[in-house]
Amino acid sequence: MPTRTTPTQRQKRLGSELRKMRLAADVTTEYAASLLGIDRTRLSNMESGIRPFSPERVRTLACNYACAEHSYVEALVAMAADKERGWWERHRGTLPSGLLDIAELEWHAARVRTAQVMHAPGLLQTEEYARAVFAAVLPPLTRLEVELRVAHRMERQQVFEGPDPLPYIAYVHEAALRMPYGGTDAARQQLRHLAAQSERENVDVRVIPTSVGGFPGAGHALLYADGEVPSLDTVQLDSAHGPEFTHAEAQLTKYRSHLHWMDGAAMASAASRGLIHKIAREL
């Protein structure tokens, strides 16, 4: 199988899970490689995502590592079997790979929860609003770079289409609703769009009012993607130098707690929608 110069986060995740499984079984790289009839360097490249795993090799290793979590192994097998190029690959070479990894993460997620404190959630943004968000970054993007990012963000909304739309919960701080990205008209249009999207059966928008005061993770933009099994969940955080991904159990536990707190502190769906409409009228 060919090597990859830039493995995606999903490809690296598969390799890291097989490595974690090997270490838990206290199996050496040399022994694991011998099970597959390859050398240790090739196995190391597979565990780093540079070379792909086949479904058969995933099953072979899981069996010899004595992994008894059937649903977990089957989820890894499915990851290895997925050879289809996603729509986001059309943007490779023109957009940072981290943005493509976000789209791939959303596409394969069983559910996505997000927390936003400065602007509307990306999957629920209008084109004009998204353009204003990208125009506000430093260093400044060229007009072409902005338009490429806007097009990609709009395409990400495909996860809400089809017979099995992505379950999506957005916790949005009231402060984000009052940020007039793109000016009053664009912000008002965005709020109305956000309220309309929250009417969808698979979309739940919950507002955290300013009256709540401080809260865990304040300042973080958080995306939590549920995997096929909890151990394959992933957290994505925004940063000034691009998206960061983590799936360490301690971090997953921490951000699950953050989202649990937000769920308890946020307004109910109908009340949130009412506040969104109220703020739109006040602009």
C-alpha positions in Angstrom: 0.0 0.0 0.0 1.3 3.5 -0.8 2.6 5.9 1.8 0.9 9.2 2.6 2.8 12.4 2.9 -0.1 14.1 4.8 -2.3 11.6 6.6 -5.6 13.0 7.8 -6.5 13.2 11.5 -8.8 10.2 11.0 -6.0 8.1 9.4 -3.6 9.1 12.2 -6.3 8.2 14.8 -6.7 4.7 13.4 -3.0 4.2 13.7 -2.8 5.6 17.2 -5.6 3.4 18.4 -3.8 0.3 17.1 -0.7 1.4 18.8 -2.6 2.0 22.1 -4.0 -1.5 21.8 -0.6 -3.0 21.2 0.9 -1.2 24.2 -2.0 -2.3 26.4 -1.3 -5.9 25.4 2.4 -5.4 26.1 3.4 -6.5 22.6 6.6 -5.3 21.0 6.7 -3.6 17.6 8.9 -6.5 16.3 6.4 -9.2 17.3 3.4 -7.2 16.0 5.1 -6.7 12.7 5.9 -10.4 12.4 2.2 -11.2 12.8 1.6 -9.2 9.6 4.7 -10.4 7.8 6.2 -6.9 7.6 9.2 -5.1 9.2 9.0 -3.0 12.3 9.6 0.3 10.3 6.6 -0.4 8.2 4.4 -1.1 11.2 5.6 2.1 12.9 4.6 4.0 9.7 1.2 2.4 9.9 0.7 3.3 13.5 1.6 6.9 12.6 -0.9 7.0 9.8 1.7 7.3 7.0 0.8 3.8 5.7 -2.8 2.5 5.8 -4.1 -0.5 7.7 -6.3 -3.0 5.9 -9.4 -4.3 7.7 -7.9 -7.8 7.7 -4.8 -6.5 9.4 -6.8 -4.6 12.0 -8.7 -7.9 12.8 -5.4 -9.9 13.0 -3.8 -7.4 15.4 -6.9 -7.0 17.6 -7.2 -10.8 17.9 -3.5 -11.2 18.9 -3.8 -8.2 21.2 -6.7 -10.0 22.9 -8.9 -7.0 22.6 -12.4 -8.1 23.8 -14.3 -4.9 22.9 -16.1 -6.1 19.8 -17.8 -2.8 19.0 -14.6 -1.0 19.3 -12.7 -3.4 17.0 -15.5 -3.2 14.4 -15.4 0.6 14.5 -11.7 0.4 13.7 -12.3 -2.1 11.0 -14.8 0.3 9.4 -12.3 3.1 9.6 -9.7 0.9 7.8 -12.3 -0.1 5.1 -13.3 3.4 4.3 -11.3 4.3 1.1 -13.7 6.8 -0.4 -12.4 10.3 -0.9 -14.7 12.8 0.8 -15.9 16.0 -0.8 -13.4 18.0 1.3 -10.5 16.4 -0.6 -11.3 18.8 -3.4 -9.9 21.6 -1.2 -6.6 19.9 -0.4 -3.8 22.1 -1.5 -5.9 25.3 -1.3 -7.0 25.2 2.3 -5.1 24.3 5.5 -5.4 20.5 6.2 -6.9 21.2 9.7 -10.0 22.6 8.1 -10.4 19.5 6.0 -9.9 17.4 9.1 -12.9 19.2 10.7 -15.1 18.4 7.8 -14.0 14.7 7.8 -14.6 14.6 11.6 -18.1 15.9 11.3 -18.9 13.7 8.3 -18.1 10.5 10.3 -19.4 11.6 13.7 -22.4 9.9 15.3 -23.3 13.2 16.9 -21.6 16.7 17.2 -21.9 19.1 20.1 -20.3 22.5 20.0 -19.8 25.4 22.3 -19.3 28.9 21.0 -18.7 32.1 22.9 -17.7 34.6 20.1 -19.8 33.8 17.0 -22.5 31.6 15.7 -21.6 27.9 15.2 -19.8 27.3 11.8 -22.3 24.7 10.6 -25.1 27.2 11.2 -23.6 30.3 9.7 -24.8 32.2 6.7 -22.5 32.9 3.8 -22.3 36.7 4.5 -21.7 36.1 8.2 -19.0 33.5 7.6 -17.3 35.9 5.2 -17.2 38.5 7.9 -15.8 36.0 10.5 -12.9 35.0 8.1 -12.2 38.7 7.3 -11.5 39.4 11.0 -8.5 37.0 11.4 -4.8 37.9 11.7 -2.7 37.9 9.7 -5.3 39.1 7.2 -6.5 36.6 4.5 -6.6 37.6 0.9 -10.0 37.9 -0.7 -9.4 34.5 -2.5 -8.5 32.8 0.8 -11.6 34.2 2.4 -13.8 33.0 -0.4 -12.3 29.5 -0.4 -12.9 29.2 3.4 -16.5 30.4 3.0 -17.2 27.9 0.2 -15.8 25.1 2.4 -17.8 26.2 5.4 -21.0 26.2 3.3 -20.2 22.7 2.0 -19.8 21.4 5.5 -23.5 21.9 6.0 -24.0 18.8 3.8 -24.1 16.8 7.0 -27.6 18.1 7.6 -28.8 16.7 4.3 -30.1 13.3 3.3 -32.1 10.7 5.1 -29.8 10.5 8.1 -28.8 14.1 9.1 -26.2 14.7 11.7 -27.6 15.1 15.3 -26.2 18.5 16.3 -26.4 20.4 19.6 -25.0 23.9 19.8 -24.4 25.8 23.1 -24.0 29.5 22.2 -23.2 32.2 24.7 -25.5 35.2 24.5 -22.4 37.4 23.9 -21.9 35.6 20.6 -25.4 36.5 19.5 -24.7 40.2 20.1 -21.5 40.3 18.0 -22.4 42.1 14.8 -20.1 40.3 12.3 -20.6 41.9 8.9 -22.7 44.7 10.2 -26.3 45.0 11.5 -28.1 43.5 8.5 -25.7 40.5 8.3 -25.9 39.9 12.0 -29.7 40.1 12.0 -29.9 37.7 9.0 -27.6 35.3 10.8 -29.7 35.3 14.0 -32.9 34.6 12.0 -31.1 31.8 10.2 -29.9 30.4 13.5 -33.4 30.4 14.9 -34.8 28.8 11.8 -32.2 26.0 11.8 -33.0 25.3 15.5 -36.4 24.2 14.3 -35.0 21.2 12.5 -35.5 17.9 14.3 -31.8 17.1 14.4 -30.6 20.5 15.5 -30.8 21.9 19.0 -29.6 25.4 19.8 -29.3 26.3 23.5 -28.3 29.8 24.6 -26.2 30.4 27.7 -27.4 33.8 29.0 -25.0 36.4 30.3 -26.8 36.2 33.7 -25.1 32.8 34.3 -21.8 34.6 34.8 -18.5 32.7 34.4 -18.5 29.1 33.2 -16.0 26.3 32.6 -13.9 26.7 29.4 -14.9 30.3 29.0 -13.2 31.6 25.8 -12.9 28.2 24.2 -14.6 27.3 20.9 -15.2 23.6 21.4 -16.4 20.9 19.0 -17.1 17.4 20.5 -17.6 14.6 18.0 -19.1 11.4 19.2 -17.5 8.3 17.6 -19.1 4.9 17.0 -18.0 4.1 20.5 -17.1 6.5 23.4 -13.4 5.6 23.2 -13.3 7.0 19.7 -14.7 10.4 20.6 -12.7 13.4 19.5 -12.5 17.0 20.7 -11.5 19.9 18.4 -10.5 23.2 19.8 -9.9 26.5 17.8 -6.6 28.3 18.3 -4.9 31.2 16.7 -2.7 28.9 14.7 -5.4 26.5 13.5 -7.6 23.7 14.8 -6.3 21.4 17.5 -7.5 17.8 18.0 -7.4 15.6 21.1 -8.7 12.2 22.1 -6.8 11.6 25.3 -9.2 10.1 27.8 -8.4 12.7 30.4 -9.2 15.5 27.9 -12.4 13.8 26.7 -13.6 13.5 30.3 -12.9 17.1 31.0 -14.8 18.4 28.0 -17.7 16.0 28.6 -17.9 17.7 32.0 -17.8 21.1 30.3 -20.7 20.2 28.0 -22.7 18.6 30.9 -22.3 21.9 32.8 -23.4 23.9 29.7 -26.4 21.6 29.2 -27.5 22.4 32.8 -26.9 26.2 32.5 -28.3 26.8 29.0 -31.8 27.9 28.4 -34.3 25.5 27.0 -34.6 25.2 23.2 -37.8 27.2 22.9 -36.6 29.9 25.3 -33.3 30.1 23.4 -35.1 30.6 20.2 -37.1 33.4 21.7 -34.0 35.2 22.9 -32.4 34.9 19.5 -35.4 36.5 17.9 -35.5 39.2 20.6 -31.8 40.1 20.0 -32.4 40.2 16.2 -35.2 42.7 16.8 -33.0 44.8 19.0 -30.2 45.2 16.4 
